[in-house]
Amino acid sequence: MLPGSLISAVGMALVFIPATMAAIGGVAPEQGGLASGIVNTTYQIGRLRTRRF
């Protein structure tokens, strides 16, 4: 279980951080909070859709 968790953590760092920077970096400073909220909400919805029960 630990190796899978480590691989997942590295993958998240390699994908989520650059994607967040790209999404938030392309908006006006006064809309940064809105962009951040949209990115985080989309991430949470994606996690729910791929969650195994």
N, C-alpha and C positions, 0 to 999 in steps of 0.2 A: 504494500500500500504506500509506503514512503517513497519508493522510486517514482510511482505514478504521480504522487503529489508534487514531487520536485520537478518533474517534467512539465506538469501543468502550470506550476508557478513560473517557470522560465518562459514557457510559451505565452502566458498572460503578460509578462513583463515585455516581451518582444513585440507583442501585437497591441495591447491595450494602451500602453503609454504613448507610442507614436501616433496612434489613431486619435487619442484624446488631444494631443498637442496640435495635430492637424485641424481638428474640428474647432477647437477653441481659438487657435491662432489666426483663423481666417475671419473673425468677427470683430466688430468695433468693441472697444473696451467696456462701454456701458452695456453691452449685450453679452458679456462674458459669462455672467451668472446663468442666463437663459440657455446659452449654448452648453454649459457644463451640466445643467439639469437635464437637457435633452439627451446628451451623451450617456449620462448615468442611468436615466430611465430606460433607454434603449438597451444598455448593457444588462440591466436587471431583467427586462423582458426576455432577452436572449437566454439568460441563465435559467429562467423559469421554463422556457420552451425545451431546453435540452436537459433538464434535470431528470434523473432516473429515480423512479419510485421504488 
